[in-house]
């Protein structure tokens, strides 16, 4: 009988751990989904900014002499 009680206790402990792990996986899944949505939003914003700068892109080569400091 003590062997059966030990097995039952170990089984109960494993079931409790499984429940905690399921909860942890669900929580992590929520965090990952939120982060992915944020990444997608940021990628969209970067694309939009690149398109915006490509439209009004300055010449490829600019000399620093062409840009005078504000006090001149």
C-alpha distances in whole Angstrom, upper triangle without the diagonal:
4,5,5,6,9,10,11,12,14,15,17,19,20,21,23,25,26,27,29,30,32,33,35,36,38,39,41,42,44,45,46,48,50,51,52,54,56,57,58,60,61,62,64,66,67,68,70,72,72,74,76,77,78,81,83,82,84,86,84,86,87,89,88,92,92,90,92,90,90,93,96
4,5,5,6,9,10,10,12,14,15,16,18,20,21,23,24,26,27,29,30,32,33,34,36,38,39,40,42,44,45,46,48,49,50,53,54,55,57,59,60,60,63,64,65,67,69,70,71,73,74,75,76,79,81,80,82,84,82,84,85,87,86,90,90,87,89,87,88,90,93
4,5,5,6,9,10,11,12,14,15,17,18,20,21,22,24,26,27,29,31,31,33,35,36,37,39,41,42,43,45,47,47,49,51,52,53,55,57,58,58,61,62,63,64,67,68,69,71,72,73,74,77,79,78,80,82,80,82,83,85,84,88,88,86,87,86,87,89,92
4,5,5,6,9,10,10,12,14,15,16,18,20,21,23,24,25,27,29,30,31,33,35,36,37,39,41,41,43,45,46,47,49,51,52,53,55,56,57,59,61,62,63,65,67,67,69,71,72,73,76,78,77,79,81,79,81,83,85,84,87,87,85,87,85,86,89,91
4,5,5,6,9,10,10,12,14,15,16,18,20,21,23,24,26,27,29,30,32,33,35,36,38,39,40,42,44,45,46,48,50,51,52,54,55,56,58,60,61,62,64,66,67,69,70,71,72,75,77,76,79,81,79,81,82,83,83,86,86,84,86,84,84,87,89
4,5,5,6,9,10,11,12,14,15,17,18,20,21,22,24,26,27,28,30,32,33,34,36,38,39,40,42,43,44,47,48,49,50,53,53,54,57,58,59,60,63,64,65,67,68,69,70,73,75,74,76,78,76,78,79,81,80,84,84,81,83,81,82,85,87
4,5,5,6,9,10,11,12,14,15,16,18,20,21,22,24,26,27,29,30,31,32,35,36,37,39,41,41,42,45,46,47,48,51,52,52,55,56,57,58,61,62,63,65,67,67,68,71,73,72,75,76,74,77,78,80,79,83,82,80,82,81,81,84,86
4,5,5,6,9,10,10,12,14,15,17,19,20,21,23,24,26,27,29,30,31,33,35,36,37,39,40,42,44,45,46,48,50,51,52,54,56,56,58,60,61,62,64,66,67,68,70,72,72,74,76,74,76,77,79,79,82,82,80,82,80,81,83,86
4,5,5,6,9,10,11,12,14,15,17,18,20,21,23,24,26,27,29,30,32,33,34,36,38,39,40,42,44,45,46,48,49,50,53,54,55,57,59,60,61,63,64,65,67,69,71,70,73,75,73,75,76,78,77,80,80,78,80,78,78,81,83
4,5,5,6,9,10,11,12,14,15,16,18,20,21,22,24,26,27,28,30,31,32,34,36,37,38,40,42,42,44,46,47,48,50,52,53,54,56,58,58,60,62,63,64,67,68,68,70,72,70,72,73,75,74,78,78,75,77,76,76,79,81
4,5,5,6,9,10,10,12,14,15,16,19,20,21,23,24,25,27,29,30,31,33,35,36,37,39,41,41,43,45,46,47,49,51,52,53,55,56,57,59,61,62,63,65,67,67,69,71,69,72,73,75,74,78,77,75,77,76,76,79,81
4,5,5,6,9,10,11,13,14,15,17,18,20,21,23,24,26,27,29,30,32,33,35,36,38,39,40,42,44,45,46,48,50,51,52,54,56,57,58,60,61,62,65,66,66,69,71,69,71,72,74,73,77,77,74,76,74,75,78,80
4,5,5,6,9,10,11,12,14,16,17,18,20,21,22,24,26,27,28,30,32,33,34,36,38,39,40,42,43,44,47,48,49,51,53,54,55,57,58,59,61,63,65,64,66,69,67,69,70,71,71,74,74,72,73,72,72,75,77
4,5,5,6,9,10,10,12,14,15,16,18,20,21,22,24,26,26,28,30,31,32,34,36,36,38,40,41,42,44,46,47,48,50,52,52,54,56,57,58,61,62,62,64,66,65,67,68,70,69,73,72,70,72,70,71,74,76
4,5,5,6,9,10,11,12,14,15,17,18,20,21,23,25,26,27,29,30,31,33,35,36,37,39,41,42,43,45,46,48,49,51,52,54,55,57,58,60,62,61,64,66,65,67,68,70,69,73,72,70,72,71,71,74,76
4,5,5,6,9,10,11,12,14,16,17,18,20,22,23,24,26,27,29,30,32,33,35,36,38,39,41,42,44,45,47,48,50,51,53,54,55,57,59,61,60,63,65,64,66,66,68,68,71,71,68,70,68,69,72,74
4,5,5,6,9,10,10,12,14,15,16,18,20,21,22,24,26,27,28,30,31,32,34,36,37,38,40,42,43,44,46,47,48,50,52,53,54,57,58,58,60,62,61,63,64,66,65,68,68,66,68,66,66,69,72
4,5,5,6,9,10,10,12,14,15,16,18,20,21,22,24,25,26,28,30,31,32,35,36,37,39,40,41,43,45,46,47,49,51,52,53,55,57,56,59,61,60,62,63,65,64,68,68,65,67,66,66,69,71
4,5,5,6,9,10,11,12,14,15,17,19,20,21,23,24,26,27,29,30,32,33,35,36,38,39,41,42,44,45,46,48,50,51,52,54,56,56,59,61,60,62,63,65,64,68,67,65,67,65,65,68,71
4,5,5,6,9,10,11,12,14,15,17,18,20,21,23,24,26,27,28,30,32,33,34,36,38,39,40,42,43,45,47,48,49,51,53,54,54,57,59,57,60,60,62,61,65,65,62,64,62,63,65,68
4,5,5,6,9,10,10,12,14,15,16,18,20,21,22,24,26,26,28,30,31,32,34,36,37,38,40,41,42,44,46,47,48,51,52,52,55,57,55,57,58,60,59,63,63,60,62,61,61,64,66
4,5,5,6,9,10,10,12,14,15,16,18,20,21,23,24,25,27,29,30,31,33,35,36,37,39,41,42,43,45,46,47,50,51,51,54,56,55,57,58,60,60,63,63,60,63,61,61,64,67
4,5,5,6,9,10,11,13,14,15,17,18,20,21,23,24,26,27,29,30,32,33,35,36,38,39,41,42,44,45,47,49,50,50,53,55,54,56,57,59,58,62,61,59,61,59,59,62,65
4,5,5,6,8,10,11,12,14,15,16,18,20,21,22,24,26,27,28,30,32,33,34,36,37,38,40,42,43,44,47,48,48,51,53,51,54,54,56,55,59,59,56,58,57,57,60,62
4,5,5,6,9,10,10,12,14,15,16,18,20,21,22,24,25,26,28,30,31,32,34,36,37,39,40,41,43,45,47,46,49,51,50,52,53,55,55,58,58,55,58,56,57,60,62
4,5,5,6,9,10,11,12,14,15,17,19,20,21,23,24,26,27,29,30,32,33,35,36,38,39,41,42,44,46,46,49,51,50,52,53,55,55,58,58,55,57,56,56,59,62
4,5,5,6,9,10,11,12,14,16,17,18,20,21,23,24,26,27,29,30,32,33,35,37,38,39,41,43,44,44,47,49,48,51,51,53,53,56,55,53,55,53,53,56,59
4,5,5,6,9,10,10,12,14,15,16,18,20,21,22,24,26,27,28,30,31,32,34,36,37,38,41,42,42,45,47,45,48,48,51,50,54,53,51,53,51,52,55,57
4,5,5,6,9,10,10,12,14,15,16,18,20,21,22,24,25,27,29,30,31,33,34,36,37,39,41,41,44,46,45,47,48,51,50,54,53,51,53,52,52,55,57
4,6,5,6,9,10,11,12,14,15,17,18,20,21,23,24,26,27,29,30,32,33,35,36,38,40,40,43,45,44,47,48,50,49,53,52,49,52,50,50,54,56
4,5,5,6,9,10,11,12,14,15,16,18,20,21,22,24,26,27,28,30,31,33,34,36,38,38,41,43,42,44,45,47,46,50,49,47,49,47,47,51,53
4,5,5,6,9,10,10,12,14,15,16,18,20,21,22,24,25,27,28,30,31,32,35,36,36,39,41,40,42,43,46,45,49,48,46,48,47,47,50,52
4,5,5,6,9,10,11,12,14,15,17,19,20,21,23,24,26,27,29,30,32,33,35,35,38,41,40,43,43,46,46,49,48,46,48,47,47,51,53
4,5,5,6,9,10,11,12,14,16,17,19,20,21,23,24,26,27,29,30,32,34,34,37,40,39,41,42,44,44,47,46,44,46,45,45,48,50
4,5,5,6,9,10,10,12,14,15,16,18,20,21,22,24,25,27,28,30,32,32,34,37,36,38,39,41,41,44,43,41,43,42,42,46,48
4,5,5,6,9,10,10,12,14,15,16,18,20,21,22,24,26,27,29,31,31,34,36,35,37,38,41,41,44,43,41,44,43,43,47,48
4,5,5,6,9,10,11,12,14,15,17,18,20,21,23,24,26,27,29,30,33,35,35,38,38,41,41,44,43,41,43,42,42,46,47
4,5,5,6,9,10,11,12,14,15,16,18,20,21,22,24,26,28,28,31,33,33,35,36,38,38,41,40,38,40,39,39,42,44
4,5,5,6,9,10,10,12,14,15,16,18,20,21,22,24,26,26,29,31,30,33,34,36,36,39,38,36,39,38,38,42,43
4,5,5,6,9,10,11,12,14,15,17,18,20,21,23,25,25,28,31,30,33,34,37,37,40,39,37,40,39,39,43,44
4,5,5,6,9,10,11,12,14,15,16,18,20,21,23,24,27,30,29,32,33,36,35,39,37,35,38,37,37,40,42
4,5,5,6,9,10,10,12,14,15,16,18,20,21,22,24,27,27,29,30,32,32,36,34,32,34,34,34,38,39
4,5,5,6,9,10,10,12,14,15,16,19,20,20,23,26,25,28,29,32,32,35,34,32,35,34,35,39,40
4,5,5,6,9,10,11,12,14,15,17,19,19,23,25,25,28,29,32,33,36,34,32,35,35,35,39,40
4,5,5,6,9,10,10,12,14,16,17,18,21,24,24,26,27,30,30,33,31,29,32,31,32,35,36
4,5,5,6,9,10,10,12,14,16,16,18,21,21,23,24,27,27,31,29,27,30,30,30,34,35
4,5,5,6,9,10,10,12,15,15,18,21,20,23,24,28,28,32,30,28,31,32,32,36,37
4,5,5,6,9,10,11,13,14,17,20,21,24,24,28,28,31,29,27,30,30,31,34,35
4,5,5,6,8,10,11,12,15,18,18,21,21,24,25,28,25,24,27,27,27,31,32
4,5,5,6,9,10,10,13,16,15,19,19,23,24,27,25,23,27,27,28,32,32
4,6,5,6,9,10,13,16,16,20,21,24,25,28,26,25,28,29,29,33,33
4,6,5,7,9,12,15,16,19,20,23,24,26,24,22,26,26,26,30,30
4,5,5,5,9,12,13,16,16,19,20,23,20,19,23,23,24,28,28
4,6,5,9,11,11,15,16,20,21,24,21,21,24,26,26,30,30
4,6,9,12,13,17,17,21,23,25,22,21,25,26,26,30,30
4,6,10,12,15,15,18,19,21,18,18,21,22,23,26,26
4,7,8,11,12,15,17,19,16,16,20,21,22,26,25
4,6,8,8,12,14,16,13,13,17,19,20,23,22
4,6,7,10,13,15,12,13,17,20,21,24,23
4,7,10,13,15,14,15,18,21,23,26,25
4,7,10,12,11,12,16,18,21,24,22
4,6,8,7,9,12,15,17,20,19
4,5,5,7,10,13,16,18,16
4,5,5,8,10,13,15,14
4,5,6,9,13,14,12
4,6,10,12,14,12
4,7,9,11,10
4,6,8,6
4,6,6
4,6
4
